[in-house]
Structure formats: C-alpha cells, structure tokens
Amino acid sequence: MNLWQNYIRPKTLSEAMDAYATAPRPLIPIAGGTDLLLDLEQGRHSPVQTLIDVTSVAEMNALEVRGDELYIGAAVPVNRVATTPEVIRHAQALTEACNLIAGPQVRNVATLGGNVAHALPAADGTIALLALNAQADVSALSGAERSRSASTRRIPFKELFLGPGKSSLKHGEELLVGFHLPLATHHKSSCFKRIMRPQGVALPIINVAVWLERTDDVISQIRIAVGPGGPTPWSGKEAEKILLGKPLNDETFDAAVEALLAQVGFRSSARRASSDYRRHIVVGLFKDVLETAWSRASNH
C-alpha cells in the first residue's frame, strides 16, 4: 500500500502555500523525513494523501546574516547548521546541539525545522534555540475556506509548543518557515551540553543550554533552558533572576541551582532516566555549561 498518493515539490514559499490551499487532504510537509517516514511506515502517523516537499523552497533553505539577526531556514539540514561559520560565531550553543543530533548520516538530511516541529521538550536544537532567544516565522493560509492568499508572521519561539509532541502549528494550514536569532556581540556567548545514553539511538537524559552577557565581571543578561524540564521546552526563570547582576562564584551558583531544582519538573522515563537521577546529574551539567558560557564571554 502506498504511504501517500500525491507528491508536490514547490520552489517558492508562495507555491508551497498554494499547495496547502489546493492539494488533496490530508497533507503534510516533508523535508528530511527522518522521523516522518518511519512514523508512516510503522503506522504511528495517520494516513497522508499529499506530501509537500519543502526542500527546494528558497526561503526555507536560507542561512545568512540579515541586519542584526541570523536567519536559519526551517529546511536547513542540521549538519549545515553545525558547520556554518556564521552559526558557530553567533549561536555556538546551536552548533553544539546540532552536532549531537543522531549520527552523521541523519544530520545530513534531518532539518532544524523538523527537530522543532516535533515539539519534544528535550529536542537538542529546540533547547538551544530557546536559550538563544529565537523567534520563528510561520506562514499561514488566510480565510475560513483556505483561500490561496497566505501571510507570514513572526512569533516568540516558546509559542510553538503546547505539550509533549504537540505543536501549536495548525495542521495543514500553517508552515514553519525559519528562525531569527540575535547576533552575538561583545561579551555575549552561549553553550550547550547534554548527558545521554550511548546504546542505540543516543537519547538525551538531560540537556542544558545557557546564553549570557558578561559586563564588568558580572552576569548582565542570562537565559537558561533545560530539557526535559516540563511538558514544553523549559526556561529556568528563577535561576536567571538569582544570577542576574552577580559575578559567577560558588555562592551565586549554589543559590541558582537551588532555585532551578525548586522550579524544574523532571519526570521519570523508562527509556531515559528517573526523576531523582536527573535532579542529581543536572547540578554538574548546569555548572559545566554555565562556566563554559561565562569563560567564552570573557574572550568575545
């Protein structure tokens, strides 16, 4: 039995949204397909009538500096994200996260947009983008009857997520187009690290990303993301408040990790780790990531 009946490969975003408006339903976009094709083959995804291949859409494959932002299209393979000099310079946490996604063969085809669209609270690319204060471009059909007209809007990255595996994107009506990240200016840096199981697919037990600005030897700005820390990608807001305006020393770190542990919602997973184990190992991982970002900021 065919897994789909129609295959469309638009060249522009306008053509992609035209396909959304007119193609036989149910439809779904595909780029790398490293998760989608397995889900279809193994019956974990509902039947699909039309696949819309977005790998040739120019806007979704762009990776470039635009003014004071770095733009990364949703269809850019994660290996390209990991190795592009502009990303390494301005979003080091993201390059580190992308280098840890699956293996080299998968990274060559899997896309950053796919990593995010699955809406998993511990996805490596997702956690890095959250710490880097990303914003997302979403293209949507307009009109109650799915007319051909479409518009693209920019939303805060956090708004893409509703729960574990539940994206806020409207199925068959909205398309994740790309991401905008602030450029890394003087004394700003980031870091991403994770602890994972080495057997088979290297699923993260826990991952942490930190972005910070260092001014006059204190933390003047900071963002902390932990996965999985809750049903959606999780920010350590209380720990950020503790660290803001302080130098990084044992006293401020101890207070920050206490605030993080009081706020975070680790759960037990048979495939990954227990809640108690995650609470134990996050302390060392958080310290390592925070100190690395702090050190990098002094050299930028």
Secondary structure, DSSP 4 states (H G I P E B T S, - for coil): --S-SEEE--SSHHHHHHHHHHS-SSEEEESS-TTHHHHHHTT-S---SEEEE-TT-HHHH-EEEETTEEEEETTSBHHHHHH-HHHHHH-HHHHHHHTTSS-HHHHTT-BHHHHHHT--TT-HHHHHHHHTT-EEEEEEE-TTTT-S-EEEEEEEGGGGEEETTEESSPTTTEEEEEEEEE---TTEEEEEEEEE--SSS--EEEEEEEEEEEETTEEEEEEEEEETSSSS-EE-HHHHHHHTTS--SHHHHHHHHHHHHHH------SSS--HHHHHHHHHHHHHHHHHHHHHHHHH-
